[in-house]
Structure formats: C-alpha cells, structure tokens
Amino acid sequence: MKLSDMFASLSRSAQDFEKKIDVWQADLSKKGNDLAESAKKWREQAQQRQSDLNDQINKYFDDADEKVKAQWSEAKAEWDSQIATLRDKAEDVRKKAVAMNAEDTADWYEAYAANMVSYAQQVQDEASNAVASAAEARAKAEEAKKA
C-alpha cells in the first residue's frame, strides 16, 4: 500500500466519522444504547485500521538503513510524547466534565472532538508534506543512479 493510499484511507475514515457523528446526533434521543454500541464498534474498527497502518509502516522501515531507522525512531518518540501529553490533558479535563450537567458534558465532548479533528488535520497536513518530500527525494535518488 502506498503512503498516498494510506492518507486517502485516513481522509475517507475521517469523512465517514463525520457522517456517523451527524447520524448519531440525529438519532441520539431514541437510540442511546445502540449509538454507544456503534461508537464502540467504530472505535474497534479504527484500532484495527491503525494496526494495519502500523504493519504497513513497519514494512517500509524493514527496507530502510540503520541511520534512517534511528532518525525515524527519534521523531516517532517525540510525536508519541506529544500525543501522551495531549491524552493526559484531555483526561484531566474529561474528569472535570463528569461533574457537569448533561448539556455541558455534551458541549465539552463536541468541543473535544472538534479539537481532535483539527489536530488530526494538522497531522495529516504534515504527513502530506512528508509524502511529497519522500516522493521528491526518491525521484532525486533514482535520477542520481542514472547519472
């Protein structure tokens, strides 16, 4: 699977999620339990997609040299640290949200979802730039082999 296909899949997943949110909000008053189950299923599917993506990425790095692997490992550790910090902050705020009334809690979760989507879009933009740089670097490497 090409990186561009992975990002296209991520984009489709985000669009599918937005559509599901619209459906969930429309049906919320009459299908509370069904919606919770649907959200759980979507989350499980998202975890499976992430696992598949991780496997694909690992295949790319199996072919990389040690210097590239070391640089990627360092970058990934920094990203993982940022994600962990973000999750910790969200958990603190989530605990405070439990004490709110239902309307405030719903507002909080909607704002949280919007922020996470925004963050994901920023990450996707960064990933798109990385894909473009990778394609450019690969083309230069192939051209250098011909010279």
N, C-alpha and C positions, 0 to 999 in steps of 0.2 A: 504494500500500500504506500503510495506516495504521500509526502508531507502535505501537499496541497489537498489530497483526498481526505486526509485526517482533519484538516481545518474546515473543509467543506462539510464534513460529517459533524464537527463541533458546531458549526453555524446552523446546520439543519436541526441538531438537537436543541439548540437554544431557541430556535423558532418553534419547534414542537412544544417546548416547555412553556413558551409564552402563550401558545394556543391552549394548552392544558390549563394554564392559570385562568384564562378567560372562561373556560368551561367550568372550572372549579368554582369560580366566583358566582357564576350564574346558577349553579345547582347547590350551592352551599347550604341554603336553608332547608332543603328537602333530602339531601343525601350526605349528611355529615360523616357517617361511618364509612360509606362507600368511597367518599373522597379521601379519607385517611388511608384506606387500603390502596387506592390508586396512587397516592403520593408515595407510599411505601414501595409499591411496585416500580414506580418511575425511578425512585432513588436506587433501588436494587439494579435496575437496568443501567442507570448512569454509572454505578460502580463497576458493572460488567464492561461497559464501553471503556471506562478508564483503564481497567485491567487489560483489555485488548490493546488499547493505545500504548500502555506501558510495555507490553510484549513487543509491539512493533518497534518502539523506540529502542528497546534493548537489542533488537536485531540490527538496527542501524549502527549501534555502537560496538557490536561484536566485530565489525569490519574496520573500526577506527583504530588509529595507533594510540600508544600509551599517553602521549602528550595531549592529544585531543580528549581522551577519556578523563585525564586529570583536570583539564580546564573545565570540561563539562561537569565533572563531579563537584568542583568548587562552585560553579554557577548554580547548580541544582541545590546545593546545600544552602546557598543564600536565599533562593526562592522558597525552599521548604521552610526556612526560618521565618521569612515574611508571612507565609501562609499560617504557620503555627501562631505567630503573634496576632494575626488577624482573627483566627479562631478563638484564641484566649480572650481577646477584647469582646468579640461577639458573645461569647458565653457569659461574661460578666454582665453585659447589657441584657442578655436573654434572661438571666436570673432576676434582674430588676423588673423585666417585663411581666414576669409571673405575678407580681403583686398588683399589676394594673387591672383595670376592668377589661371586659372582653373587647370593647371597641378600641381602647388604647392598645391592647395586645395585638389586635388585627392590624392596626395602623403601624405598629412597630415592625411586625413581620413583613408587611408590604414594603416599608422603607428599607429593611434589611435586604429583602430580595432585590429591590432596585439597586442598592449599593453593590451587591454581589454580582449582578448582571453587568453593571458599569465596570467593575473591577475585571470581570471575565472578558469584557470587550477590550479593555486596555491590554490585558494579557494576550488576547487574540491579535490585536494590532502589532504588539511586539513580536509575536510568533510569525505573523505575515512578513514583517520586515526581516526576520531571521531566515525565513524560507527564500525570500528574494536574494538576500546576501549569499545564502548557500548555493542557489542556482547560479549566481554570478561567479562565485568562487569556483564552482565545479566547471563552468564554461571556460574560465581562465586556465584552470589546471589542464583541461583537455586540449586547449589551444597551445599551451606550453609543451605538451607532449608531442604535438605535431611539428613544433618549431625545431 
